[in-house]
Amino acid sequence: MSRQDRDAEQAGSGSVRIRLDKWLWAARFFKTRSLAKQAIDGGKVHCNGQRCKSSREVALGDRLELRQGWDERTVVVKALSAQRGGAPQAALLYEETAESKAHREQAAEQRRALKALDPLASIRPSKKDRRQIQRFRERNEG
């Protein structure tokens, strides 16, 4: 029996069993299953408040905490799918909690505020600027 036949049989029986890494991939949190597995193994994904393995089976109502870069999300599993669909379909698989949305927006606002305080930190000096800096340093050293 092939994997697809087994998945179809499970879907028909009403008890769909999906691995966590596969669900995260289908819900479009990660581009590939291997990236989802790396995040899970690295402790970036928690299920119901506990660290988990990529082979853990996801159930409806599970609460997942995900860390991706600067963002931390808390989502509740609303539907199960083993197939990766479009973004509108993937958005139906989960619901982000209200406090998670508020926390992400607040963190993004803080990052924007910090960036606004030092706008020149990310700008590299041009060749002309570097020459002027060098001349200034030479004059003020001696």
C-alpha positions as CSV (number, residue, x, y, z in Angstrom):
1,M,0.0,0.0,0.0
2,S,1.5,3.3,-1.0
3,R,1.7,6.4,1.2
4,Q,-1.0,8.2,-0.9
5,D,-3.4,5.2,-0.6
6,R,-2.8,5.1,3.1
7,D,-3.5,8.9,3.5
8,A,-6.6,8.6,1.4
9,E,-7.8,5.6,3.5
10,Q,-7.2,7.5,6.7
11,A,-9.0,10.6,5.3
12,G,-12.0,8.5,4.4
13,S,-12.2,6.9,7.9
14,G,-12.5,10.3,9.5
15,S,-9.4,10.1,11.6
16,V,-6.8,11.9,9.6
17,R,-3.3,11.6,11.1
18,I,-0.8,14.3,10.0
19,R,2.8,14.7,11.1
20,L,3.6,18.2,12.5
21,D,6.3,18.9,9.9
22,K,3.9,18.1,7.1
23,W,1.1,20.2,8.5
24,L,3.4,23.2,9.0
25,W,4.5,22.8,5.4
26,A,0.9,22.5,4.2
27,A,-0.1,25.6,6.2
28,R,2.7,27.5,4.5
29,F,4.7,28.4,7.6
30,F,7.8,26.9,6.0
31,K,8.8,26.5,2.3
32,T,9.9,22.9,2.6
33,R,9.3,20.0,5.0
34,S,13.0,19.8,5.8
35,L,12.9,23.5,7.0
36,A,9.9,22.7,9.1
37,K,11.8,19.7,10.6
38,Q,14.8,21.8,11.3
39,A,12.7,24.4,13.1
40,I,11.0,21.7,15.2
41,D,14.3,20.0,16.1
42,G,15.8,23.4,16.9
43,G,13.1,24.1,19.5
44,K,11.4,26.8,17.5
45,V,8.0,25.0,17.5
46,H,6.1,24.0,20.6
47,C,2.8,22.1,20.7
48,N,0.5,22.7,23.7
49,G,3.3,24.3,25.6
50,Q,5.8,21.5,25.2
51,R,8.7,20.9,22.9
52,C,7.9,18.2,20.3
53,K,9.3,16.1,17.6
54,S,8.5,16.5,13.9
55,S,6.8,13.1,13.8
56,R,4.2,14.2,16.4
57,E,0.7,14.0,15.0
58,V,-1.3,17.2,14.9
59,A,-4.9,17.2,16.2
60,L,-7.7,19.7,15.8
61,G,-7.5,22.3,18.6
62,D,-3.8,21.9,19.2
63,R,-2.1,25.2,20.2
64,L,1.3,25.8,18.4
65,E,3.9,28.4,19.3
66,L,6.2,29.2,16.3
67,R,9.2,31.4,16.2
68,Q,10.3,32.6,12.7
69,G,13.0,35.2,12.7
70,W,11.8,38.1,14.8
71,D,8.2,36.9,14.9
72,E,6.6,34.7,17.5
73,R,3.1,33.3,16.6
74,T,0.6,31.3,18.5
75,V,-1.9,29.5,16.3
76,V,-4.7,27.1,16.9
77,V,-5.2,24.2,14.5
78,K,-8.6,24.5,12.8
79,A,-8.2,21.9,10.0
80,L,-5.8,19.2,8.9
81,S,-4.3,18.8,5.5
82,A,-1.4,16.8,4.1
83,Q,-1.4,18.7,0.8
84,R,0.1,22.1,0.2
85,G,-2.5,24.4,-1.4
86,G,-2.7,28.1,-2.1
87,A,-2.3,30.7,0.5
88,P,-6.1,31.2,0.9
89,Q,-6.5,27.5,1.5
90,A,-3.6,27.4,3.9
91,A,-5.0,30.3,6.0
92,L,-8.1,28.1,6.7
93,L,-6.0,25.5,8.4
94,Y,-5.2,27.7,11.5
95,E,-6.3,30.7,13.4
96,E,-3.8,33.0,15.0
97,T,-4.8,34.1,18.5
98,A,-5.7,37.8,19.2
99,E,-2.9,38.2,21.8
100,S,-0.4,36.8,19.3
101,K,-1.4,39.3,16.6
102,A,-1.2,42.1,19.1
103,H,2.2,41.0,20.4
104,R,3.6,40.7,16.9
105,E,2.3,44.1,15.9
106,Q,3.8,45.7,19.0
107,A,7.2,44.1,18.4
108,A,7.2,45.2,14.8
109,E,6.3,48.8,15.9
110,Q,9.2,48.7,18.4
111,R,11.6,47.5,15.7
112,R,10.5,50.3,13.4
113,A,10.9,52.9,16.3
114,L,14.5,51.6,17.0
115,K,15.3,51.8,13.3
116,A,14.0,55.4,13.1
117,L,16.3,56.4,15.9
118,D,19.4,55.5,14.0
119,P,18.6,55.8,10.3
120,L,22.3,56.1,9.2
121,A,23.5,52.9,10.9
122,S,22.6,50.7,7.9
123,I,23.9,53.0,5.3
124,R,27.5,52.3,4.1
125,P,29.7,55.3,3.3
126,S,30.5,55.9,-0.3
127,K,34.0,56.0,-1.6
128,K,34.0,59.8,-1.3
129,D,32.7,59.6,2.3
130,R,35.4,57.1,3.2
131,R,38.1,59.4,1.9
132,Q,36.7,62.3,3.9
133,I,36.6,60.2,7.1
134,Q,40.2,59.1,6.5
135,R,41.3,62.7,6.0
136,F,39.4,63.8,9.2
137,R,41.0,61.0,11.2
138,E,44.5,61.9,9.9
139,R,44.1,65.6,10.8
140,N,42.8,64.8,14.3
141,E,45.3,62.2,15.3
142,G,48.4,64.2,15.1
